[in-house]
Amino acid sequence: MKDFIYLRPSSRDEATAEALEPDTAFLAGGTNLLDLMKLGIAAPARLVDVNRLELDFIEEREGGLRIGATVRNSDLAADARIRRSYPVLARALLAGASGQLRNMATTGGNLLQRTRCSYFYDTAMDCNKRSPGAGCSAIGGATRNHAILGTSDKCIATHPSDMAVALAALDAVVEIEAPGGQRRHVRLDEFYRLPGDTPHIETCMDPGDLVTAVVLPPPLEGRQIYRKIRDRASYAFALVSIAAIVRMEGGRIGEARLAFGGLAPKPWRAAELEDLLKGQSPSENLFDRAADLLLQCATTAGENDFKIPLARRTLASVLREATGAAS
């Protein structure tokens, strides 16, 4: 591991000012960053520890919740307000990692974790995320865990977070503080960028920006489900995951929110699919049409071909449960 300077600012202003210096990274739980540093994938010259910035809070706000960036995943999943009003988030957090990791991982760090693509982690292989312009060794390589939606000819990696998929379905907003104290709010779906020609730019964050909180709107009535399909139940990243919130009205779908993991380089929110479902009576035909719409632009790479039928079956199963059609 490369030597680095360790800094512990006492204010957000100090932290964001320090982060303007080149080769600087924020440190919270460190569950992803320290691994990347040990492997030589990340080599920041300066680490700014944000654990003293009073961002460890869960507070009620305008009928919803504001969650501080350094709230540990285990504490968030266990919070009674989350379990009662946002169970899809609690379930996603519990599905996302081992208990030991949840005890260290933070809300902000979870949002900003890097892909688990094996080519990204292997410094002997070409990777546009790690070295812009180097190429993508995953294309034409082992692709079982790779994306089928939103990819480009520069990158086909998936986003690893379970928490972010649930937050996408909940219409969460990311609170960002820039150097000088300027604060902005970004919808989670707009927080992440698709790879396009610049897969190394993964979010809308600018130099010095600090994620300070995630804001949840008032909870939507209806059933909340998080379904994660993975190679093993104990601890693995999603092959396909779905966060669903469905409100029924008189036997019809009054409103549906759906977000998908394991399929794309970012949590995948399908607004056109939600529009299709609204006002409809649950049926196998409707669920098939929803899957057709979701996957109409899917591009597979051989070993991940199975994700198309797996996504279809998982979506149908989740919608049956969420609408009561499985009862």
C-alpha positions as CSV (number, residue, x, y, z in Angstrom):
1,M,0.0,0.0,0.0
2,K,1.3,3.5,-0.9
3,D,2.0,5.9,2.0
4,F,-0.6,8.5,2.6
5,I,-1.4,11.5,4.8
6,Y,-4.3,11.0,7.2
7,L,-6.4,14.0,8.1
8,R,-9.2,14.3,10.7
9,P,-11.1,17.6,10.0
10,S,-13.5,18.9,12.7
11,S,-16.0,20.5,10.2
12,R,-17.6,19.9,6.9
13,D,-16.0,23.1,5.5
14,E,-12.6,21.9,6.5
15,A,-13.2,18.5,5.0
16,T,-14.4,19.7,1.6
17,A,-11.6,22.3,1.4
18,E,-9.0,19.5,2.1
19,A,-10.7,17.3,-0.5
20,L,-9.9,19.9,-3.2
21,E,-6.3,18.9,-3.1
22,P,-5.3,16.4,-5.8
23,D,-5.3,12.7,-5.0
24,T,-7.5,13.1,-1.9
25,A,-10.3,10.6,-0.8
26,F,-12.8,10.7,1.9
27,L,-12.7,7.9,4.5
28,A,-15.7,6.7,6.5
29,G,-16.1,2.9,7.1
30,G,-13.4,2.0,4.6
31,T,-14.9,-1.4,3.7
32,N,-14.4,-0.7,0.0
33,L,-11.7,1.9,-0.2
34,L,-9.2,0.1,2.0
35,D,-9.5,-3.0,-0.1
36,L,-8.9,-1.0,-3.2
37,M,-5.8,0.6,-1.6
38,K,-4.4,-2.7,-0.5
39,L,-4.7,-4.0,-4.1
40,G,-3.1,-0.9,-5.6
41,I,-6.3,0.0,-7.5
42,A,-6.8,3.2,-5.5
43,A,-3.7,5.1,-4.2
44,P,-4.8,8.4,-2.7
45,A,-2.1,10.6,-1.3
46,R,-4.4,12.0,1.3
47,L,-7.3,10.5,3.3
48,V,-9.8,12.8,4.9
49,D,-11.7,11.0,7.7
50,V,-15.3,12.2,7.9
51,N,-16.3,10.3,11.0
52,R,-16.1,13.4,13.3
53,L,-18.4,15.6,11.2
54,E,-21.7,14.8,13.1
55,L,-23.2,13.0,10.1
56,D,-24.3,10.0,12.2
57,F,-28.1,10.8,12.5
58,I,-31.5,9.6,11.4
59,E,-34.0,12.4,11.8
60,E,-37.6,12.9,10.8
61,R,-38.2,15.6,8.2
62,E,-41.5,16.6,6.4
63,G,-43.1,13.2,6.9
64,G,-39.9,11.4,5.7
65,L,-36.4,10.7,7.1
66,R,-33.0,12.3,6.6
67,I,-30.2,9.8,7.0
68,G,-26.7,11.0,7.8
69,A,-23.8,9.8,5.6
70,T,-21.9,8.1,8.3
71,V,-24.9,6.1,9.7
72,R,-23.7,2.4,9.8
73,N,-25.7,0.0,7.6
74,S,-26.5,-2.2,10.6
75,D,-27.9,0.7,12.6
76,L,-30.0,1.9,9.6
77,A,-31.4,-1.6,9.0
78,A,-32.3,-1.9,12.7
79,D,-34.0,1.5,13.1
80,A,-37.6,1.1,14.0
81,R,-38.8,3.8,11.6
82,I,-37.0,2.2,8.7
83,R,-38.4,-1.2,9.5
84,R,-41.9,0.1,9.9
85,S,-42.2,2.6,7.0
86,Y,-39.4,1.6,4.6
87,P,-39.0,-2.2,5.0
88,V,-37.7,-2.5,1.4
89,L,-34.6,-0.6,2.5
90,A,-34.1,-2.7,5.7
91,R,-34.4,-5.9,3.7
92,A,-31.9,-4.6,1.0
93,L,-29.4,-3.7,3.7
94,L,-29.7,-7.1,5.4
95,A,-29.2,-8.8,2.0
96,G,-26.2,-6.7,1.1
97,A,-23.4,-7.9,3.2
98,S,-22.2,-9.9,6.2
99,G,-23.0,-8.6,9.7
100,Q,-19.3,-7.6,10.2
101,L,-19.4,-5.4,7.1
102,R,-22.7,-3.8,7.9
103,N,-21.3,-2.8,11.3
104,M,-18.6,-0.7,9.5
105,A,-20.2,0.3,6.1
106,T,-21.8,3.7,6.0
107,T,-24.7,5.2,4.0
108,G,-22.5,7.5,2.0
109,G,-19.8,4.9,1.4
110,N,-22.4,2.4,0.2
111,L,-23.6,4.8,-2.4
112,L,-20.1,5.5,-3.6
113,Q,-18.7,1.9,-3.6
114,R,-17.0,0.8,-6.8
115,T,-17.9,-2.1,-9.1
116,R,-16.9,-5.6,-8.1
117,C,-16.0,-6.5,-11.8
118,S,-13.1,-8.9,-11.6
119,Y,-11.3,-7.1,-14.4
120,F,-11.5,-3.9,-12.4
121,Y,-9.9,-5.6,-9.5
122,D,-7.1,-7.3,-11.6
123,T,-4.5,-4.7,-12.3
124,A,-2.9,-6.9,-15.0
125,M,-6.1,-6.5,-17.1
126,D,-7.3,-3.5,-19.1
127,C,-10.1,-1.5,-17.5
128,N,-11.5,1.8,-18.5
129,K,-12.8,2.5,-15.0
130,R,-9.4,2.0,-13.5
131,S,-7.3,3.5,-16.4
132,P,-9.4,5.6,-18.8
133,G,-8.8,4.6,-22.4
134,A,-7.1,1.3,-21.6
135,G,-10.0,-0.8,-22.9
136,C,-12.5,-3.2,-21.3
137,S,-11.2,-6.8,-20.8
138,A,-14.6,-7.9,-19.7
139,I,-15.9,-7.5,-23.3
140,G,-15.1,-10.9,-24.8
141,G,-14.1,-12.3,-21.4
142,A,-15.9,-13.9,-18.4
143,T,-19.2,-12.0,-18.2
144,R,-21.5,-14.0,-15.9
145,N,-21.9,-11.2,-13.4
146,H,-21.9,-8.3,-15.9
147,A,-24.6,-5.9,-17.0
148,I,-27.2,-6.3,-19.8
149,L,-28.8,-2.8,-19.6
150,G,-27.2,0.6,-19.9
151,T,-23.9,-0.6,-21.0
152,S,-21.5,0.8,-23.7
153,D,-18.6,-0.5,-25.7
154,K,-16.3,0.9,-23.0
155,C,-17.8,-0.8,-20.0
156,I,-20.3,-3.6,-19.0
157,A,-19.7,-3.6,-15.3
158,T,-22.7,-3.7,-12.8
159,H,-23.2,-1.5,-9.8
160,P,-22.9,-3.6,-6.6
161,S,-25.1,-1.8,-4.1
162,D,-28.3,-3.4,-2.7
163,M,-29.1,-0.3,-0.6
164,A,-29.0,2.0,-3.6
165,V,-31.5,-0.2,-5.5
166,A,-34.0,0.2,-2.6
167,L,-33.3,3.9,-2.4
168,A,-34.0,4.3,-6.1
169,A,-37.4,2.7,-5.6
170,L,-38.1,5.0,-2.7
171,D,-37.4,8.1,-4.7
172,A,-34.5,9.0,-2.4
173,V,-32.6,12.2,-2.8
174,V,-28.8,12.6,-2.1
175,E,-27.7,15.6,-0.2
176,I,-24.3,16.9,-1.3
177,E,-22.2,19.7,0.2
178,A,-19.6,21.4,-2.0
179,P,-16.5,23.4,-0.8
180,G,-17.7,26.7,0.6
181,G,-20.8,25.2,2.1
182,Q,-23.0,25.2,-1.0
183,R,-25.5,22.4,-0.7
184,R,-27.5,20.7,-3.5
185,H,-30.0,17.8,-3.6
186,V,-29.9,15.2,-6.4
187,R,-32.4,12.5,-7.1
188,L,-30.7,9.1,-6.7
189,D,-31.6,8.2,-10.2
190,E,-29.7,11.3,-11.4
191,F,-26.8,10.8,-9.0
192,Y,-25.3,7.9,-11.0
193,R,-24.0,8.2,-14.6
194,L,-24.1,5.5,-17.2
195,P,-20.6,4.5,-18.6
196,G,-20.9,5.9,-22.1
197,D,-17.4,6.9,-23.2
198,T,-16.3,7.8,-19.7
199,P,-17.0,4.8,-17.4
200,H,-14.5,6.2,-14.8
201,I,-16.9,9.0,-14.1
202,E,-19.6,7.2,-12.1
203,T,-21.6,9.9,-10.3
204,C,-22.4,13.6,-10.6
205,M,-20.0,14.5,-7.8
206,D,-17.5,17.3,-8.4
207,P,-14.0,17.6,-6.7
208,G,-14.4,18.4,-3.1
209,D,-18.0,17.3,-2.9
210,L,-19.1,15.4,0.2
211,V,-22.3,13.3,0.5
212,T,-23.8,14.5,3.8
213,A,-27.2,12.7,3.9
214,V,-29.8,10.8,2.0
215,V,-33.4,12.1,2.2
216,L,-36.4,9.8,2.1
217,P,-39.8,11.2,1.1
218,P,-42.9,10.2,3.1
219,P,-43.5,6.4,2.6
220,L,-45.7,5.2,-0.2
221,E,-48.6,3.0,0.9
222,G,-48.6,-0.5,-0.3
223,R,-46.5,-3.6,-0.2
224,Q,-42.7,-3.3,-0.2
225,I,-40.5,-6.1,-1.4
226,Y,-36.8,-6.7,-2.0
227,R,-35.9,-9.8,-3.9
228,K,-32.3,-10.7,-4.5
229,I,-31.2,-13.7,-6.6
230,R,-27.5,-14.7,-6.1
231,D,-25.2,-17.6,-6.3
232,R,-25.2,-18.3,-2.6
233,A,-27.5,-17.0,0.2
234,S,-24.7,-16.3,2.8
235,Y,-23.0,-13.4,1.0
236,A,-22.8,-12.6,-2.7
237,F,-23.6,-9.8,-5.1
238,A,-26.9,-9.9,-7.0
239,L,-27.3,-11.6,-10.3
240,V,-30.7,-9.9,-10.4
241,S,-32.4,-7.9,-7.6
242,I,-35.7,-6.0,-7.5
243,A,-37.0,-3.4,-5.1
244,A,-40.7,-3.0,-5.6
245,I,-43.4,-0.8,-3.9
246,V,-46.9,-1.4,-5.2
247,R,-50.1,0.2,-4.0
248,M,-53.4,-1.5,-5.1
249,E,-56.7,0.3,-5.6
250,G,-59.8,-1.8,-6.0
251,G,-58.1,-4.7,-7.5
252,R,-56.0,-2.6,-9.9
253,I,-52.4,-1.3,-9.6
254,G,-52.7,2.3,-8.3
255,E,-49.0,3.0,-8.3
256,A,-45.8,0.9,-8.8
257,R,-42.2,1.8,-8.2
258,L,-39.6,-0.7,-9.4
259,A,-35.8,-0.6,-9.3
260,F,-33.4,-3.3,-10.4
261,G,-29.9,-4.4,-9.4
262,G,-27.4,-6.8,-11.0
263,L,-28.6,-5.7,-14.5
264,A,-26.9,-2.3,-15.1
265,P,-24.0,0.0,-14.2
266,K,-26.4,1.9,-11.9
267,P,-29.5,1.0,-10.0
268,W,-32.0,0.7,-12.8
269,R,-35.3,2.6,-12.5
270,A,-37.8,1.8,-15.3
271,A,-40.3,4.6,-15.4
272,E,-42.0,3.4,-18.6
273,L,-42.6,0.0,-16.9
274,E,-44.2,1.7,-14.0
275,D,-46.5,3.7,-16.4
276,L,-47.5,0.5,-18.1
277,L,-48.5,-1.1,-14.8
278,K,-50.5,1.8,-13.4
279,G,-54.3,1.3,-13.5
280,Q,-54.0,-2.3,-14.8
281,S,-55.4,-5.5,-13.3
282,P,-52.7,-7.9,-12.3
283,S,-52.3,-10.8,-14.8
284,E,-49.6,-13.0,-16.3
285,N,-50.0,-11.2,-19.6
286,L,-49.4,-7.9,-17.9
287,F,-46.3,-9.2,-16.2
288,D,-44.9,-10.6,-19.5
289,R,-45.5,-7.2,-21.1
290,A,-43.7,-5.5,-18.3
291,A,-40.7,-7.8,-18.7
292,D,-40.7,-7.2,-22.5
293,L,-40.5,-3.5,-21.8
294,L,-37.8,-3.8,-19.3
295,L,-35.6,-6.0,-21.4
296,Q,-36.3,-4.7,-24.9
297,C,-32.9,-2.9,-25.1
298,A,-30.9,-5.6,-23.2
299,T,-27.5,-6.6,-24.6
300,T,-25.9,-9.8,-23.4
301,A,-22.3,-11.0,-23.8
302,G,-22.6,-14.8,-23.7
303,E,-22.1,-16.0,-20.2
304,N,-24.7,-13.5,-18.9
305,D,-27.4,-14.5,-21.4
306,F,-29.2,-16.2,-18.5
307,K,-30.0,-12.9,-16.9
308,I,-32.8,-12.2,-19.4
309,P,-35.0,-15.2,-18.5
310,L,-33.9,-14.8,-14.8
311,A,-35.0,-11.2,-14.8
312,R,-38.3,-12.1,-16.4
313,R,-39.1,-14.8,-13.9
314,T,-38.0,-12.7,-10.9
315,L,-40.1,-9.7,-12.1
316,A,-43.2,-11.8,-12.5
317,S,-42.7,-13.4,-9.1
318,V,-42.2,-10.1,-7.4
319,L,-45.3,-8.6,-9.1
320,R,-47.4,-11.5,-8.2
321,E,-46.5,-11.1,-4.5
322,A,-46.7,-7.3,-4.5
323,T,-50.2,-7.2,-6.2
324,G,-51.6,-10.1,-4.2
325,A,-51.9,-12.2,-7.4
326,A,-50.0,-15.0,-5.7
327,S,-52.5,-15.3,-2.8
